[in-house]
Amino acid sequence: MTTPSRVAVIGAGAAGLATTKALLDAGLEVVTYERGDRPGGLWARDNSSGLSPAYDSLHLNTSRARTQFAGFPMPRDWPDYPSADLVAGYLADYARTFGLTEHIQFGTTVTSVEREPGGSGWSVTTGAGGTGRFDAVVVANGHNWDPRGPEPACPGTFTGTQMHAHDYRNPECFRDRRVLVVGMGNSAMDITVDASHVARGPVLLSARRGVHIVPKYLFGRPADATGGALAALPWRLRQGIAQTLLRLAVGTPQSYGLPAPSGGLFQNHPTVSDTILHRLTHGEVAPRPGIDRLDGDRVVFADGTSDPVDVIVWATGYRVSIPFLSARWLGADPERLPLYKRVFHLRNPSLAFVGLMQSTGAALPVVEAQARLVAACWSGTYALPPMRDQQRAVARALRDATRRWGADRRPMMRIDFDQYLADLPRELRAGRARLRRGARPFTPSHREETSV
């Protein structure tokens, strides 16, 4: 039996490191390409890649116990919500502990990944002009590094300073200036709170639609521990219980002057913050509706009010960018790329993706589980189901995600953290059972399917 023996992993953040370890553990030869000068990806501040959005005050918004790799627990004496620097150090320790660093080519940008002529193997080309041949490729380059501005762009002209949250590092750039932050995600809240301590007047927080705001602790425990305790329940039932607990603990966003959430908890990703509600109630942050237009040194909002502003921070998220793969493999939009179990490309399972998902919880346990699935497949200890079954599973997952999150919220990428982590071990067992029943494991000679 022939199995992929030489694998390229693109990216040495959490997803790439977990994948490198799993593949090495399975006995495969691995080369990991990393654009930056150190492991840790987006958590590594001042990484030479220039892609990290980590700022001085950044901490986990999922608790340590729910974020750590199962195979490499974080130190028990760490705080429940470690800083970005602690997480970056943790990932560097992970790479050292498991001997991953020697398999990583730092300072190397992958510019092209193409199928070899004849349909067997992959060519990986780097910015330096080198090309390597591999039996299989894992894309683990992350999707929080290519800033997305407001869509559509705000009409009008602004004479002040505009920046994306990706470029924020510390609040000194806001000192004695009038600041507007646009967005309701975790970065938006962190930046708003940071700015509120140094800015001139209250920091304005603008949003077209609301989100649920969850404190980091509920009833003396990390808030996501409550979600974990309810994990066995259907998500609708979990939603009702969790929303009731949240309302009893902190009230509704509307009671703080913020817009009502556009969906229920567990449908839209909540914002986790202990401090934004305090700054709102103290008058250091002032809520505003969505922006209607820019007008010189003023911003006009949807309710007709306007404010003078010196700095606008667009905390409007990121595009999914995989610049080294062509449309042949990505289709028209990588956010809509169908993948079996959010891992395997339907046309050829020698192309896999680890971390190309949007989870209701932490990323590290998810990418660790995905990496193990890839390693099992390519080492011949797990068999994929027939293509038709894969396609049906992808269609079913998309249908369920669209019902839950909506068609405009990246439904193809969405996963429920607890359900997904329970599902992948079941899938591994099912793949082993398929082998016992005579299914053939994947080999590099697998021919591409013509329909997806």
C-alpha distance (Angstrom), angle and dihedral (degrees) to the residues before:
residue distance angle dihedral
M1 . . .
T2 3.80 . .
T3 3.79 119.1 .
P4 3.79 130.9 177.2
S5 3.77 104.9 -78.7
R6 3.81 102.3 176.1
V7 3.79 119.4 47.7
A8 3.81 133.0 -178.6
V9 3.80 118.0 -147.9
I10 3.79 115.8 -165.4
G11 3.79 112.0 -150.7
A12 3.81 134.0 24.4
G13 3.76 99.8 -142.7
A14 3.78 120.5 111.4
A15 3.82 92.7 -65.3
G16 3.79 94.8 47.4
L17 3.79 93.6 45.6
A18 3.80 93.6 49.4
T19 3.80 89.7 48.1
T20 3.79 93.8 47.9
K21 3.81 90.4 52.0
A22 3.81 94.6 47.0
L23 3.81 92.8 48.8
L24 3.80 92.9 47.3
D25 3.80 89.9 48.1
A26 3.82 87.7 54.4
G27 3.81 91.2 54.1
L28 3.80 98.8 -106.2
E29 3.79 126.6 139.1
V30 3.80 110.2 -114.1
V31 3.79 135.8 -166.9
T32 3.81 114.2 -175.2
Y33 3.78 119.7 -162.6
E34 3.80 119.0 -152.1
R35 3.77 124.9 -179.1
G36 3.81 93.2 -156.8
D37 3.78 132.2 65.0
R38 3.80 98.4 -109.8
P39 3.82 141.5 27.5
G40 3.78 120.8 -95.6
G41 3.79 102.0 74.2
L42 3.78 114.1 -152.1
W43 3.81 92.5 3.7
A44 3.81 92.6 62.3
R45 3.80 104.9 90.0
D46 3.80 115.6 -147.2
N47 3.80 90.2 15.9
S48 3.80 108.3 167.9
S49 3.81 89.6 -121.0
G50 3.79 88.6 76.3
L51 3.80 89.3 -142.3
S52 3.80 101.1 105.4
P53 3.81 114.2 108.6
A54 3.83 92.3 -169.4
Y55 3.80 114.4 136.6
D56 3.80 130.8 -164.9
S57 3.81 96.3 -96.8
L58 3.82 97.1 41.8
H59 3.80 115.9 131.8
L60 3.78 133.4 165.5
N61 3.78 113.9 -80.6
T62 3.80 90.2 -158.7
S63 3.77 119.0 63.7
R64 3.78 123.7 -99.9
A65 3.81 93.7 -113.5
R66 3.81 91.6 52.6
T67 3.82 95.1 41.7
Q68 3.79 107.0 46.1
F69 3.78 125.1 97.8
A70 3.80 109.6 -98.3
G71 3.79 89.0 -133.0
F72 3.81 95.0 48.6
P73 3.82 113.9 34.7
M74 3.77 119.8 -158.6
P75 3.82 115.0 -113.6
R76 3.80 111.2 -77.9
D77 3.80 92.2 -133.3
W78 3.81 91.8 60.7
P79 3.80 118.4 105.8
D80 3.79 117.7 -95.4
Y81 3.82 89.6 -108.8
P82 3.83 108.8 36.5
S83 3.78 123.5 -159.4
A84 3.78 124.1 -105.1
D85 3.79 89.7 -106.3
L86 3.81 91.3 54.9
V87 3.80 90.3 49.1
A88 3.81 91.4 48.7
G89 3.80 89.3 50.9
Y90 3.79 90.5 47.5
L91 3.81 91.1 54.4
A92 3.80 91.2 47.1
D93 3.83 89.0 50.9
Y94 3.79 89.3 49.4
A95 3.81 90.2 54.1
R96 3.82 92.3 48.4
T97 3.80 96.1 43.0
F98 3.80 94.2 54.2
G99 3.79 97.1 38.1
L100 3.79 94.9 -112.9
T101 3.80 98.9 134.8
E102 3.80 94.3 74.8
H103 3.81 89.2 59.0
I104 3.82 94.3 53.0
Q105 3.79 123.6 92.4
F106 3.80 103.1 -153.1
G107 3.79 123.0 -158.7
T108 3.80 90.2 29.3
T109 3.79 122.8 128.7
V110 3.79 118.0 -161.7
T111 3.80 109.4 -139.0
S112 3.79 101.9 174.7
V113 3.80 140.4 18.4
E114 3.80 113.4 -172.5
R115 3.77 136.3 168.6
E116 3.80 112.0 -106.7
P117 3.82 117.8 -111.6
G118 3.77 108.7 -88.5
G119 3.80 92.7 32.9
S120 3.80 99.4 -92.5
G121 3.78 119.1 115.8
W122 3.79 135.0 -13.4
S123 3.80 135.5 -92.4
V124 3.80 115.2 -140.7
T125 3.80 114.8 -164.5
T126 3.79 123.9 -167.2
G127 3.78 133.5 -154.9
A128 3.78 90.1 -104.2
G129 3.79 89.1 61.3
G130 3.78 98.3 -107.2
T131 3.79 120.9 136.2
G132 3.78 128.4 -158.0
R133 3.78 129.5 -169.8
F134 3.78 119.2 -135.6
D135 3.77 137.5 176.1
A136 3.80 92.2 -138.8
V137 3.80 140.3 7.2
V138 3.80 133.2 -147.2
V139 3.80 117.9 -157.8
A140 3.81 107.9 -148.9
N141 3.80 102.0 151.1
G142 3.81 97.1 126.8
H143 3.78 128.3 -128.2
N144 3.81 105.9 -121.9
W145 3.78 99.9 81.5
D146 3.84 107.6 73.4
P147 3.85 105.5 75.9
R148 3.78 118.1 -132.7
G149 3.79 117.0 -152.6
P150 3.80 125.6 -151.8
E151 3.80 112.1 -58.7
P152 2.93 113.7 -121.2
A153 3.80 96.4 24.4
C154 3.79 115.6 -115.2
P155 3.80 113.0 -99.9
G156 3.78 120.3 -120.6
T157 3.78 134.7 39.1
F158 3.79 128.5 -73.8
T159 3.81 120.7 -156.5
G160 3.80 96.9 -166.5
T161 3.81 131.4 73.4
Q162 3.79 123.1 -64.1
M163 3.80 124.9 -166.3
H164 3.77 138.7 164.6
A165 3.80 120.4 -122.1
H166 3.80 87.2 -116.1
D167 3.82 89.4 71.7
Y168 3.82 96.7 48.6
R169 3.81 117.6 110.4
N170 3.83 109.3 155.7
P171 3.81 137.8 -6.9
E172 3.81 97.7 -106.0
C173 3.81 89.0 95.1
F174 3.82 87.3 65.1
R175 3.79 99.5 48.1
D176 3.83 111.7 136.4
R177 3.81 91.2 -9.7
R178 3.80 130.5 118.2
V179 3.80 106.2 -112.2
L180 3.79 133.8 -161.8
V181 3.81 120.3 -171.7
V182 3.81 117.0 -164.5
G183 3.79 116.4 -156.0
M184 3.78 141.8 47.4
G185 3.79 103.1 -129.6
N186 3.78 128.3 111.1
S187 3.80 94.8 -88.2
A188 3.80 91.0 48.6
M189 3.79 91.0 54.6
D190 3.80 94.5 45.4
I191 3.79 92.8 49.1
T192 3.80 92.0 45.4
V193 3.80 91.7 52.5
D194 3.81 92.5 45.9
A195 3.81 91.8 49.3
S196 3.80 92.7 47.1
H197 3.82 90.4 69.2
V198 3.81 95.2 57.3
A199 3.81 108.5 19.2
R200 3.80 127.3 104.8
G201 3.78 107.1 -102.9
P202 3.78 124.2 -19.3
V203 3.79 117.3 -28.5
L204 3.80 110.5 -114.4
L205 3.80 116.2 -130.4
S206 3.80 113.8 -161.8
A207 3.80 126.9 -169.1
R208 3.78 135.1 163.4
R209 3.79 91.7 -154.4
G210 3.76 134.5 16.6
V211 3.78 135.8 -118.5
H212 3.76 135.1 -159.2
I213 3.80 111.0 -94.8
V214 3.79 113.1 -145.7
P215 3.81 121.7 -168.6
K216 3.79 115.8 -132.6
Y217 3.80 89.9 -116.3
L218 3.78 128.2 44.1
F219 3.79 118.8 -176.2
G220 3.79 92.1 -14.5
R221 3.81 97.0 -51.2
P222 3.81 133.6 91.0
A223 3.78 105.2 -82.7
D224 3.80 95.3 -126.0
A225 3.81 89.8 57.5
T226 3.80 86.2 69.7
G227 3.78 89.8 54.9
G228 3.79 90.1 49.1
A229 3.79 91.5 51.8
L230 3.80 89.6 55.5
A231 3.81 95.0 43.8
A232 3.80 96.1 111.2
L233 3.80 92.2 59.9
P234 3.82 124.3 87.8
W235 3.78 109.3 -91.3
R236 3.81 94.1 -114.6
L237 3.80 90.7 56.5
R238 3.81 91.2 44.1
Q239 3.78 88.3 51.0
G240 3.79 94.2 54.5
I241 3.80 94.0 47.6
A242 3.81 94.6 44.6
Q243 3.81 93.9 46.5
T244 3.79 90.4 51.4
L245 3.81 91.6 50.5
L246 3.80 91.0 46.9
R247 3.80 92.9 49.3
L248 3.81 91.1 50.2
A249 3.80 91.8 48.5
V250 3.81 102.9 44.7
G251 3.80 109.9 -3.4
T252 3.80 124.5 -125.8
P253 3.82 128.9 -46.8
Q254 3.80 88.2 -114.5
S255 3.80 90.2 63.0
Y256 3.82 87.6 63.7
G257 3.79 93.6 48.7
L258 3.81 94.7 -99.5
P259 3.81 124.3 129.5
A260 3.78 118.6 -92.0
P261 3.81 115.0 -96.2
S262 3.78 111.9 -95.4
G263 3.80 91.6 -137.9
G264 3.75 141.3 13.8
L265 3.78 127.0 -79.7
F266 3.84 110.1 -79.8
Q267 3.82 88.6 28.1
N268 3.78 98.2 72.1
H269 3.77 118.8 32.0
P270 3.82 106.2 -101.4
T271 3.77 123.1 -131.9
V272 3.79 112.8 -119.1
S273 3.79 114.1 -148.4
D274 3.78 136.2 139.4
T275 3.79 94.6 -171.4
I276 3.81 111.3 43.1
L277 3.80 93.8 75.0
H278 3.81 90.9 51.3
R279 3.80 92.2 51.4
L280 3.81 90.3 48.5
T281 3.80 93.2 51.2
H282 3.82 90.6 46.5
G283 3.78 91.9 53.4
E284 3.81 94.2 -117.4
V285 3.81 90.3 115.9
A286 3.80 123.2 42.8
P287 3.82 121.2 -162.1
R288 3.78 120.0 -131.5
P289 3.83 132.2 -177.8
G290 3.77 123.5 -117.4
I291 3.79 120.9 -56.8
D292 3.80 119.9 -94.5
R293 3.82 97.8 -175.3
L294 3.79 146.1 -30.6
D295 3.79 117.2 -109.0
G296 3.81 114.6 -175.0
D297 3.79 107.3 -78.1
R298 3.81 92.7 -6.7
V299 3.78 134.5 75.7
V300 3.80 118.5 -144.8
F301 3.80 115.7 -150.9
A302 3.79 131.9 -149.6
D303 3.81 92.5 -100.3
G304 3.82 91.3 57.9
T305 3.81 96.2 -105.1
S306 3.79 121.3 123.1
D307 3.79 137.9 -163.4
P308 3.80 135.5 -165.8
V309 3.80 109.8 -110.0
D310 3.80 133.4 -174.4
V311 3.82 99.8 -176.1
I312 3.81 131.9 27.6
V313 3.80 117.8 -163.3
W314 3.79 112.6 -162.0
A315 3.82 105.7 -151.6
T316 3.78 89.4 175.8
G317 3.78 102.0 134.7
Y318 3.78 135.7 -117.0
R319 3.78 141.2 -68.2
V320 3.78 120.9 -121.5
S321 3.81 102.7 -114.3
I322 3.79 126.4 -178.0
P323 3.82 99.7 164.7
F324 3.80 96.6 173.3
L325 3.81 95.4 61.1
S326 3.79 123.2 74.1
A327 3.79 128.1 -132.2
R328 3.81 86.7 -100.3
W329 3.80 86.8 76.3
L330 3.80 102.5 24.4
G331 3.78 101.7 40.2
A332 3.79 119.1 -150.2
D333 3.81 95.0 -43.0
P334 3.82 127.0 21.9
E335 3.82 89.2 -152.8
R336 3.80 87.0 67.2
L337 3.79 97.1 44.1
P338 3.82 108.8 136.5
L339 3.79 112.5 -133.4
Y340 3.77 129.4 173.7
K341 3.81 106.5 -113.2
R342 3.83 85.7 -9.1
V343 3.81 86.8 -73.3
F344 3.82 117.8 73.2
H345 3.79 125.6 62.0
L346 3.79 108.5 -124.7
R347 3.79 94.5 -137.5
N348 3.77 95.2 51.1
P349 3.82 126.7 1.6
S350 3.81 91.4 -154.6
L351 3.82 83.2 81.7
A352 3.80 110.5 68.4
F353 3.79 135.6 171.3
V354 3.78 125.8 -146.5
G355 3.80 117.3 -170.0
L356 3.82 98.1 11.4
M357 3.78 92.3 128.6
Q358 3.78 141.1 88.3
S359 3.79 111.1 -127.2
T360 3.78 131.8 -162.6
G361 3.80 86.4 -137.2
A362 3.78 141.0 22.5
A363 3.79 123.2 -28.7
L364 3.80 103.2 -142.3
P365 3.83 99.6 70.4
V366 3.81 88.9 45.3
V367 3.79 96.3 52.5
E368 3.80 90.0 44.1
A369 3.81 90.1 56.1
Q370 3.81 92.2 44.5
A371 3.80 90.8 50.5
R372 3.79 91.3 53.5
L373 3.80 90.5 51.7
V374 3.82 91.4 51.9
A375 3.79 92.0 47.8
A376 3.80 92.3 49.3
C377 3.80 92.1 49.9
W378 3.78 96.4 47.9
S379 3.80 94.7 42.7
G380 3.80 90.8 54.5
T381 3.83 98.7 -113.3
Y382 3.81 94.7 110.4
A383 3.81 131.2 45.3
L384 3.77 123.8 -150.8
P385 3.80 117.4 -130.8
P386 3.82 119.5 -106.7
M387 3.80 115.0 -70.4
R388 3.79 93.4 -108.0
D389 3.81 90.5 55.4
Q390 3.80 90.5 48.9
Q391 3.79 91.2 52.0
R392 3.79 91.6 48.5
A393 3.82 91.1 49.7
V394 3.81 91.5 51.0
A395 3.80 92.1 48.2
R396 3.80 91.4 48.3
A397 3.81 92.4 49.0
L398 3.81 90.9 49.5
R399 3.79 91.9 49.1
D400 3.81 92.3 50.6
A401 3.80 93.0 44.9
T402 3.79 92.6 49.3
R403 3.79 90.6 52.2
R404 3.78 90.7 50.4
W405 3.81 103.8 37.5
G406 3.80 105.0 17.9
A407 3.78 133.4 -112.6
D408 3.82 93.7 -85.1
R409 3.82 97.1 53.1
R410 3.82 102.4 76.7
P411 3.82 93.0 -92.2
M412 3.81 93.5 175.4
M413 3.82 89.8 60.9
R414 3.80 98.2 42.1
I415 3.79 122.9 111.3
D416 3.77 134.0 171.5
F417 3.81 104.2 -123.7
D418 3.81 99.1 -141.4
Q419 3.79 96.4 37.5
Y420 3.79 92.4 47.8
L421 3.80 93.6 48.9
A422 3.79 88.9 51.2
D423 3.80 92.1 46.6
L424 3.82 101.0 53.0
P425 3.84 96.1 60.6
R426 3.81 87.4 49.7
E427 3.79 88.8 51.3
L428 3.81 91.0 51.0
R429 3.81 90.1 52.7
A430 3.80 90.7 46.9
G431 3.81 90.4 51.3
R432 3.79 91.6 51.9
A433 3.80 89.5 49.3
R434 3.81 89.7 52.1
L435 3.81 88.3 55.1
R436 3.79 91.1 51.9
R437 3.79 89.6 51.6
G438 3.80 90.3 55.1
A439 3.81 103.9 -92.7
R440 3.78 114.1 152.6
P441 3.79 116.5 -118.1
F442 3.77 118.6 -125.8
T443 3.81 116.5 -84.7
P444 3.82 131.3 -175.5
S445 3.81 90.2 -108.3
H446 3.82 89.7 68.1
R447 3.79 108.7 132.7
E448 3.77 120.6 -131.2
E449 3.77 118.2 -102.8
T450 3.77 114.9 -123.4
S451 3.79 96.2 -147.2
V452 3.80 126.1 55.6
